[in-house]
């Protein structure tokens, strides 16, 4: 295996299954049960820096997909707002509030991305120190 593979690729098959199960299940216990791993073993997995890095990698990938969708929505919301702002006949407050809501969510998403990037970098530094 090459050194530049993803963190998931560096795990044992059982740990890969567990990391994938965490994306679907809301608790470590449920994820463990779904892949026939004991809960105590699952918690040991959670202490493994490679598992934690793989989880962070999966979370970053999901966030990237969501970001793409929100960016598209934000562009549409901006176009709608500009059209409404420039059309003196339009008084549809509900549509304007919806567009503003999309923009607000987008701004929150950018904050989350920034925090995610910072946390990922800190995790990387901690993993490399140990």
RAPEKA-V277026 format. One record per helix or strand of 3 or more residues. SS is the DSSP state (h for helix, s for strand). FROM is the first residue (numbers start at 0). TO is the last residue. Records with the same first field share a line. If there is no record, write none. Layout:
BEGIN
SS->FROM-TO ; FROM-TO
END
This chain:
BEGIN
h->7-9 ; 12-21 ; 27-33 ; 38-45 ; 48-85 ; 92-128
END
